[in-house]
Amino acid sequence: MNYDVIIIGAGPGGIFSAYELVKLKPELKVAVFEAGHALEKRHCPIDGDKIKSCIGCKSCSIMSGFGGAGAFSDGKYNITNDFGGTLYEYIGKQRAVELMRYVDDINMEYGGEGTKLYSTAGTRFKTLCIQHDLHLLEASVRHLGTDINYVVLNNLYNYLKDKVEFFFDTPVNAVEKADGGYRIVSDGKAYTCEKCIVSVGRSGSKWMERVCRELDIPTKSNRVDLGVRVELPAAVFAHLTDELYESKIVYRTATYGDKVRTFCMNPKGAVVTENTNGIITVNGHSYEDPSKQTGNTNFALLVSKSFSEPFKDSNGYGESIARLSNMLGGGVIVQRFGDLIRGRRSTPGRMEDSFITPTLNATPGDLSLVLPKRILDGIIEMIYALDKVAPGTANDDTLLYGVEVKFYNMEVEVNERLESCYPGLYIIGDGSGITHSLSHASASGVHVARGIVEA
Ligand SMILES: Cc1cc2nc3c(=O)[nH]c(=O)nc-3n(C[C@H](O)[C@H](O)[C@H](O)COP(=O)(O)OP(=O)(O)OC[C@H]3O[C@@H](n4cnc5c(N)ncnc54)[C@H](O)[C@@H]3O)c2cc1C
């Protein structure tokens, strides 16, 4: 065997499995194969000046490379079982939270020290929300920020680079069963290992589906979350974000009984585009460094959709809607809330006339031509509900960017060690469909590494 363990993917899941393996058993020969670039080579060409929108790089630096999809993210580590994945269903609630805290300790040791840990537990906002039929979920939130998150990743890489063999710009094409382990193939070259950890995240979703099909690993369809990214003056949400940083608020619509939730709140942040398998969607992030902050806060409003019979392809549904918005807007569409509720498109003129400066250069348009009525109605209802706890949310100038889509990988069947039906083949992180966040993905990496060492 070339290696004891091969890890596919250098996102949080892959990094934390490598970290724990070499910490607990330094004699292990470990290799990490990553489709994207090394951290210092990761640059998105969009500069807002010469290049304003996604040019579809071969390897998207936002989604791929050392640090994974999380590298330029806001670095919000939510320590909770209430959202961010269902890891607890496999390893138990207590262990899941213990591992998320352990990951937080490592992040602090590697450069995150001094960043703030917020908590929503027992705050006055819970009462305020419930009085308006809004439900604030409980979590501790460590906000590293895009800048500190990068420092932590760089320090982790420097710690790992002499202990683990890294292969960057090396997408793995196939995983095959070999005598006593696995053979992975990249660019015609084969490498063997006793155990293989697959942690390919969302960007690896199509690849993961193929591998599961080829190896006959059972999977089941997951949900897709669809909606918009809201951007408004930071002052509107300041009373919540100053104390909680991120508030995950859930609302059940009166019209359809659908749940709409806030997601990924970025106080004084920026809206960004995201490229998933060639589809341009919207996301957001913010910096810890005050000099890089903006005057706006952004967050997503999402509605979950899942399908079972006869149509099962939730991601395909989300993709079609995102493609429609890409077709109409050439990328991301932006619309003022006032224009949306008056049934008219936003135009460059109306945008210029508004009191808010968008942080993303998107195409002014009409989201009602893109999002299904049921989803859009839910979002509008939620904006009015939020207006009661954060007055100003429903102002005419509030910006809605669309579409925001959270694709979830299909859920791969694994056991409590996150091992597939093939002994020694582990599937973790967002690629497994079990996690959807930095903290859960990282915790799944630690869990699997400990399982391998203890076996
Ligand atoms: C802009 C943005 C902001 C976000 N903000 C937050 C946040 O604040 N808090 C939060 O909790 N979550 C956030 N997320 C989500 C978070 O980044 C993911 O949940 C997390 O990164 C998942 O970790 P992972 O290791 O499972 O997968 P990923 O981070 O996606 O890493 C997978 C890696 O595998 C590589 N790969 C894929 N296929 C192959 C292959 N065939 N061969 C080799 N390598 C391959 C990819 O290039 C990638 O680097 C954000 C995501 C984005 C895009």
The ligand as a MOL file (V3000), in Angstrom:
LIG
                    3D

  0  0  0     0  0            999 V3000
M  V30 BEGIN CTAB
M  V30 COUNTS 53 58 0 0 0
M  V30 BEGIN ATOM
M  V30 1 C -19.3910 31.4680 0.5480 0
M  V30 2 C -19.6870 30.4200 1.6150 0
M  V30 3 C -19.8830 30.8170 2.9280 0
M  V30 4 C -20.1160 29.8500 3.9130 0
M  V30 5 N -20.2070 30.2730 5.2180 0
M  V30 6 C -20.3460 29.3560 6.1850 0
M  V30 7 C -20.3440 29.7560 7.5530 0
M  V30 8 O -20.1370 30.9140 7.8960 0
M  V30 9 N -20.5490 28.7840 8.5010 0
M  V30 10 C -20.7480 27.4860 8.1800 0
M  V30 11 O -20.9240 26.6670 9.0810 0
M  V30 12 N -20.7050 27.0630 6.8890 0
M  V30 13 C -20.5120 27.9680 5.9000 0
M  V30 14 N -20.4650 27.5490 4.5950 0
M  V30 15 C -20.5820 26.0940 4.3330 0
M  V30 16 C -19.2500 25.4130 4.6700 0
M  V30 17 O -18.2320 26.0270 3.9440 0
M  V30 18 C -19.3350 23.9160 4.3640 0
M  V30 19 O -20.3830 23.3550 5.1280 0
M  V30 20 C -18.0290 23.2080 4.7220 0
M  V30 21 O -16.9500 23.7830 4.0380 0
M  V30 22 C -18.1130 21.7120 4.4050 0
M  V30 23 O -16.8610 21.1160 4.6010 0
M  V30 24 P -16.4240 19.7920 3.7970 0
M  V30 25 O -15.0310 19.4960 4.1840 0
M  V30 26 O -17.4440 18.7560 3.9960 0
M  V30 27 O -16.5090 20.1680 2.2500 0
M  V30 28 P -15.8330 21.3480 1.4210 0
M  V30 29 O -15.4550 22.4680 2.3020 0
M  V30 30 O -16.7400 21.6230 0.2800 0
M  V30 31 O -14.4750 20.6950 0.8810 0
M  V30 32 C -14.4740 19.6670 -0.0480 0
M  V30 33 C -13.1800 19.7300 -0.8480 0
M  V30 34 O -13.1150 18.5440 -1.6640 0
M  V30 35 C -12.5670 18.8880 -2.9160 0
M  V30 36 N -13.0080 17.9110 -3.9220 0
M  V30 37 C -14.2430 17.7470 -4.4470 0
M  V30 38 N -14.2470 16.7040 -5.3120 0
M  V30 39 C -12.9840 16.2170 -5.3310 0
M  V30 40 C -12.3560 15.1520 -6.0390 0
M  V30 41 N -13.0230 14.3730 -6.9030 0
M  V30 42 N -11.0350 14.9430 -5.8320 0
M  V30 43 C -10.3230 15.7090 -4.9790 0
M  V30 44 N -10.8770 16.7390 -4.2760 0
M  V30 45 C -12.1930 16.9810 -4.4530 0
M  V30 46 C -13.1070 20.2840 -3.2040 0
M  V30 47 O -12.2550 20.9490 -4.1160 0
M  V30 48 C -13.1050 20.9190 -1.8130 0
M  V30 49 O -11.9500 21.6590 -1.5730 0
M  V30 50 C -20.2040 28.4720 3.5840 0
M  V30 51 C -20.0290 28.0740 2.2510 0
M  V30 52 C -19.7670 29.0270 1.2620 0
M  V30 53 C -19.5440 28.5760 -0.1550 0
M  V30 END ATOM
M  V30 BEGIN BOND
M  V30 1 1 1 2
M  V30 2 1 2 3
M  V30 3 2 2 52
M  V30 4 2 3 4
M  V30 5 1 4 5
M  V30 6 1 4 50
M  V30 7 2 5 6
M  V30 8 1 6 7
M  V30 9 1 6 13
M  V30 10 2 7 8
M  V30 11 1 7 9
M  V30 12 1 9 10
M  V30 13 2 10 11
M  V30 14 1 10 12
M  V30 15 2 12 13
M  V30 16 1 13 14
M  V30 17 1 14 15
M  V30 18 1 14 50
M  V30 19 1 15 16
M  V30 20 1 16 17
M  V30 21 1 16 18
M  V30 22 1 18 19
M  V30 23 1 18 20
M  V30 24 1 20 21
M  V30 25 1 20 22
M  V30 26 1 22 23
M  V30 27 1 23 24
M  V30 28 2 24 25
M  V30 29 1 24 26
M  V30 30 1 24 27
M  V30 31 1 27 28
M  V30 32 2 28 29
M  V30 33 1 28 30
M  V30 34 1 28 31
M  V30 35 1 31 32
M  V30 36 1 32 33
M  V30 37 1 33 34
M  V30 38 1 33 48
M  V30 39 1 34 35
M  V30 40 1 35 36
M  V30 41 1 35 46
M  V30 42 1 36 37
M  V30 43 1 36 45
M  V30 44 2 37 38
M  V30 45 1 38 39
M  V30 46 1 39 40
M  V30 47 2 39 45
M  V30 48 1 40 41
M  V30 49 2 40 42
M  V30 50 1 42 43
M  V30 51 2 43 44
M  V30 52 1 44 45
M  V30 53 1 46 47
M  V30 54 1 46 48
M  V30 55 1 48 49
M  V30 56 2 50 51
M  V30 57 1 51 52
M  V30 58 1 52 53
M  V30 END BOND
M  V30 END CTAB
M  END
